[in-house]
Protein backbone atom coordinates (compact mmCIF):
# COMPACT_ATOMS: atom_id res chain seq x y z
CA UNK A 1 0.00 0.00 0.00
CA UNK A 2 1.32 3.47 -0.83
CA UNK A 3 1.96 6.00 1.93
CA UNK A 4 -0.98 8.11 0.74
CA UNK A 5 -3.14 4.97 0.74
CA UNK A 6 -2.02 4.19 4.28
CA UNK A 7 -2.74 7.75 5.40
CA UNK A 8 -6.19 7.52 3.88
CA UNK A 9 -6.80 4.24 5.72
CA UNK A 10 -5.61 5.78 8.98
CA UNK A 11 -7.85 8.82 8.49
CA UNK A 12 -10.80 6.50 7.90
CA UNK A 13 -10.07 4.57 11.12
CA UNK A 14 -9.92 7.85 13.04
CA UNK A 15 -13.24 8.97 11.55
CA UNK A 16 -14.82 5.58 12.27
CA UNK A 17 -13.77 5.73 15.94
CA UNK A 18 -14.90 9.35 16.25
CA UNK A 19 -18.27 8.49 14.74
CA UNK A 20 -18.89 5.27 16.67
CA UNK A 21 -16.57 5.40 19.69
CA UNK A 22 -15.87 2.56 22.09
CA UNK A 23 -16.02 2.86 25.88
CA UNK A 24 -18.33 5.88 26.01
CA UNK A 25 -20.37 6.44 29.15
CA UNK A 26 -19.28 6.76 32.75
CA UNK A 27 -20.68 4.22 35.19
CA UNK A 28 -19.15 5.28 38.52
CA UNK A 29 -17.36 3.19 41.09
CA UNK A 30 -14.01 3.55 39.34
CA UNK A 31 -10.66 3.00 41.00
CA UNK A 32 -9.47 6.23 39.40
CA UNK A 33 -11.02 9.12 37.51
CA UNK A 34 -9.68 12.21 35.80
CA UNK A 35 -11.08 15.11 33.81
CA UNK A 36 -8.75 16.91 31.44
CA UNK A 37 -9.38 19.98 29.30
CA UNK A 38 -7.29 21.24 26.42
CA UNK A 39 -7.18 25.00 27.10
CA UNK A 40 -6.18 25.70 23.52
CA UNK A 41 -9.27 24.33 21.82
CA UNK A 42 -11.67 23.44 24.65
CA UNK A 43 -11.71 19.69 24.03
CA UNK A 44 -12.41 17.81 27.24
CA UNK A 45 -12.53 14.25 28.46
CA UNK A 46 -13.39 12.51 31.71
CA UNK A 47 -12.14 8.95 32.13
CA UNK A 48 -12.78 6.19 34.60
CA UNK A 49 -10.42 3.29 35.14
CA UNK A 50 -11.91 0.14 36.59
CA UNK A 51 -9.43 -2.32 38.01
CA UNK A 52 -9.40 -5.81 39.46
CA UNK A 53 -6.27 -5.77 41.58
CA UNK A 54 -3.57 -4.38 39.31
CA UNK A 55 -5.33 -5.32 36.05
CA UNK A 56 -7.50 -2.85 34.13
CA UNK A 57 -10.91 -4.32 33.50
CA UNK A 58 -12.36 -1.33 31.70
CA UNK A 59 -11.79 2.27 30.70
CA UNK A 60 -14.95 4.35 30.36
CA UNK A 61 -15.02 7.92 29.14
CA UNK A 62 -17.11 10.90 28.15
CA UNK A 63 -15.87 13.85 26.21
CA UNK A 64 -16.45 16.59 23.76
CA UNK A 65 -14.13 17.74 21.06
CA UNK A 66 -12.61 17.10 17.69
CA UNK A 67 -12.43 13.79 15.85
CA UNK A 68 -8.81 13.30 16.93
CA UNK A 69 -9.55 13.54 20.67
CA UNK A 70 -12.67 11.38 20.40
CA UNK A 71 -10.91 8.72 18.29
CA UNK A 72 -7.92 8.78 20.63
CA UNK A 73 -10.17 8.10 23.65
CA UNK A 74 -11.98 5.32 21.77
CA UNK A 75 -8.74 3.65 20.67
CA UNK A 76 -7.28 3.97 24.16
CA UNK A 77 -10.42 2.40 25.62
CA UNK A 78 -9.86 -0.67 23.44
CA UNK A 79 -6.18 -0.83 24.29
CA UNK A 80 -6.40 -0.63 28.08
CA UNK A 81 -8.66 -3.59 28.85
CA UNK A 82 -6.67 -6.48 30.27
CA UNK A 83 -3.43 -4.57 30.79
CA UNK A 84 -1.73 -4.28 34.14
CA UNK A 85 -1.06 -0.80 35.49
CA UNK A 86 2.64 -1.15 34.66
CA UNK A 87 1.86 -2.30 31.11
CA UNK A 88 -0.38 0.72 30.66
CA UNK A 89 2.43 3.02 31.88
CA UNK A 90 4.71 1.59 29.17
CA UNK A 91 2.10 2.24 26.48
CA UNK A 92 1.45 5.80 27.68
CA UNK A 93 5.20 6.55 27.62
CA UNK A 94 5.53 5.03 24.14
CA UNK A 95 2.58 7.05 22.81
CA UNK A 96 3.91 10.27 24.39
CA UNK A 97 7.34 9.71 22.84
CA UNK A 98 5.82 9.22 19.39
CA UNK A 99 3.56 12.27 19.79
CA UNK A 100 6.46 14.50 20.83
CA UNK A 101 8.66 13.38 17.95
CA UNK A 102 7.05 15.59 15.30
CA UNK A 103 6.71 12.58 13.04
CA UNK A 104 10.28 11.32 13.52
CA UNK A 105 9.24 8.28 15.61
CA UNK A 106 6.46 6.00 14.41
CA UNK A 107 4.23 4.59 17.13
CA UNK A 108 5.06 1.00 18.11
CA UNK A 109 2.24 -1.18 16.78
CA UNK A 110 3.22 -4.07 19.09
CA UNK A 111 2.54 -1.82 22.08
CA UNK A 112 -0.17 0.48 20.82
CA UNK A 113 -2.25 -1.67 18.48
CA UNK A 114 -4.73 0.31 16.40
CA UNK A 115 -3.72 3.54 18.19
CA UNK A 116 -0.81 3.72 15.72
CA UNK A 117 -3.26 5.39 13.35
CA UNK A 118 -2.73 8.53 15.40
CA UNK A 119 0.98 8.61 14.52
CA UNK A 120 0.53 11.13 11.71
CA UNK A 121 -0.92 13.58 14.20
CA UNK A 122 2.52 14.09 15.72
CA UNK A 123 3.48 16.29 12.75
CA UNK A 124 0.89 18.89 13.79
CA UNK A 125 1.62 20.41 17.20
CA UNK A 126 -1.91 21.70 17.74
CA UNK A 127 -3.32 18.20 17.17
CA UNK A 128 -0.85 16.48 19.51
CA UNK A 129 -2.67 17.98 22.52
CA UNK A 130 -5.96 16.63 21.17
CA UNK A 131 -4.53 13.14 20.74
CA UNK A 132 -2.78 13.19 24.13
CA UNK A 133 -5.80 14.46 26.10
CA UNK A 134 -7.33 11.05 26.97
CA UNK A 135 -3.89 9.51 27.52
CA UNK A 136 -3.07 12.18 30.11
CA UNK A 137 -6.49 11.65 31.71
CA UNK A 138 -5.84 7.90 31.95
CA UNK A 139 -2.38 8.55 33.37
CA UNK A 140 -3.90 10.76 36.10
CA UNK A 141 -6.71 8.26 36.79
CA UNK A 142 -4.15 5.49 37.12
CA UNK A 143 -2.10 7.57 39.57
CA UNK A 144 -5.26 8.15 41.60
CA UNK A 145 -6.08 4.43 41.57
CA UNK A 146 -2.60 3.61 42.85
CA UNK A 147 -3.04 5.85 45.89
CA UNK A 148 -6.19 4.08 47.05
C-alpha positions as CSV (number, residue, x, y, z in Angstrom):
1,X,0.0,0.0,0.0
2,X,1.3,3.5,-0.8
3,X,2.0,6.0,1.9
4,X,-1.0,8.1,0.7
5,X,-3.1,5.0,0.7
6,X,-2.0,4.2,4.3
7,X,-2.7,7.8,5.4
8,X,-6.2,7.5,3.9
9,X,-6.8,4.2,5.7
10,X,-5.6,5.8,9.0
11,X,-7.9,8.8,8.5
12,X,-10.8,6.5,7.9
13,X,-10.1,4.6,11.1
14,X,-9.9,7.9,13.0
15,X,-13.2,9.0,11.5
16,X,-14.8,5.6,12.3
17,X,-13.8,5.7,15.9
18,X,-14.9,9.3,16.3
19,X,-18.3,8.5,14.7
20,X,-18.9,5.3,16.7
21,X,-16.6,5.4,19.7
22,X,-15.9,2.6,22.1
23,X,-16.0,2.9,25.9
24,X,-18.3,5.9,26.0
25,X,-20.4,6.4,29.2
26,X,-19.3,6.8,32.7
27,X,-20.7,4.2,35.2
28,X,-19.1,5.3,38.5
29,X,-17.4,3.2,41.1
30,X,-14.0,3.5,39.3
31,X,-10.7,3.0,41.0
32,X,-9.5,6.2,39.4
33,X,-11.0,9.1,37.5
34,X,-9.7,12.2,35.8
35,X,-11.1,15.1,33.8
36,X,-8.7,16.9,31.4
37,X,-9.4,20.0,29.3
38,X,-7.3,21.2,26.4
39,X,-7.2,25.0,27.1
40,X,-6.2,25.7,23.5
41,X,-9.3,24.3,21.8
42,X,-11.7,23.4,24.7
43,X,-11.7,19.7,24.0
44,X,-12.4,17.8,27.2
45,X,-12.5,14.3,28.5
46,X,-13.4,12.5,31.7
47,X,-12.1,9.0,32.1
48,X,-12.8,6.2,34.6
49,X,-10.4,3.3,35.1
50,X,-11.9,0.1,36.6
51,X,-9.4,-2.3,38.0
52,X,-9.4,-5.8,39.5
53,X,-6.3,-5.8,41.6
54,X,-3.6,-4.4,39.3
55,X,-5.3,-5.3,36.0
56,X,-7.5,-2.9,34.1
57,X,-10.9,-4.3,33.5
58,X,-12.4,-1.3,31.7
59,X,-11.8,2.3,30.7
60,X,-15.0,4.4,30.4
61,X,-15.0,7.9,29.1
62,X,-17.1,10.9,28.2
63,X,-15.9,13.8,26.2
64,X,-16.5,16.6,23.8
65,X,-14.1,17.7,21.1
66,X,-12.6,17.1,17.7
67,X,-12.4,13.8,15.8
68,X,-8.8,13.3,16.9
69,X,-9.5,13.5,20.7
70,X,-12.7,11.4,20.4
71,X,-10.9,8.7,18.3
72,X,-7.9,8.8,20.6
73,X,-10.2,8.1,23.6
74,X,-12.0,5.3,21.8
75,X,-8.7,3.6,20.7
76,X,-7.3,4.0,24.2
77,X,-10.4,2.4,25.6
78,X,-9.9,-0.7,23.4
79,X,-6.2,-0.8,24.3
80,X,-6.4,-0.6,28.1
81,X,-8.7,-3.6,28.9
82,X,-6.7,-6.5,30.3
83,X,-3.4,-4.6,30.8
84,X,-1.7,-4.3,34.1
85,X,-1.1,-0.8,35.5
86,X,2.6,-1.1,34.7
87,X,1.9,-2.3,31.1
88,X,-0.4,0.7,30.7
89,X,2.4,3.0,31.9
90,X,4.7,1.6,29.2
91,X,2.1,2.2,26.5
92,X,1.4,5.8,27.7
93,X,5.2,6.5,27.6
94,X,5.5,5.0,24.1
95,X,2.6,7.0,22.8
96,X,3.9,10.3,24.4
97,X,7.3,9.7,22.8
98,X,5.8,9.2,19.4
99,X,3.6,12.3,19.8
100,X,6.5,14.5,20.8
101,X,8.7,13.4,18.0
102,X,7.0,15.6,15.3
103,X,6.7,12.6,13.0
104,X,10.3,11.3,13.5
105,X,9.2,8.3,15.6
106,X,6.5,6.0,14.4
107,X,4.2,4.6,17.1
108,X,5.1,1.0,18.1
109,X,2.2,-1.2,16.8
110,X,3.2,-4.1,19.1
111,X,2.5,-1.8,22.1
112,X,-0.2,0.5,20.8
113,X,-2.3,-1.7,18.5
114,X,-4.7,0.3,16.4
115,X,-3.7,3.5,18.2
116,X,-0.8,3.7,15.7
117,X,-3.3,5.4,13.3
118,X,-2.7,8.5,15.4
119,X,1.0,8.6,14.5
120,X,0.5,11.1,11.7
121,X,-0.9,13.6,14.2
122,X,2.5,14.1,15.7
123,X,3.5,16.3,12.8
124,X,0.9,18.9,13.8
125,X,1.6,20.4,17.2
126,X,-1.9,21.7,17.7
127,X,-3.3,18.2,17.2
128,X,-0.9,16.5,19.5
129,X,-2.7,18.0,22.5
130,X,-6.0,16.6,21.2
131,X,-4.5,13.1,20.7
132,X,-2.8,13.2,24.1
133,X,-5.8,14.5,26.1
134,X,-7.3,11.1,27.0
135,X,-3.9,9.5,27.5
136,X,-3.1,12.2,30.1
137,X,-6.5,11.7,31.7
138,X,-5.8,7.9,31.9
139,X,-2.4,8.5,33.4
140,X,-3.9,10.8,36.1
141,X,-6.7,8.3,36.8
142,X,-4.1,5.5,37.1
143,X,-2.1,7.6,39.6
144,X,-5.3,8.1,41.6
145,X,-6.1,4.4,41.6
146,X,-2.6,3.6,42.9
147,X,-3.0,5.9,45.9
148,X,-6.2,4.1,47.0
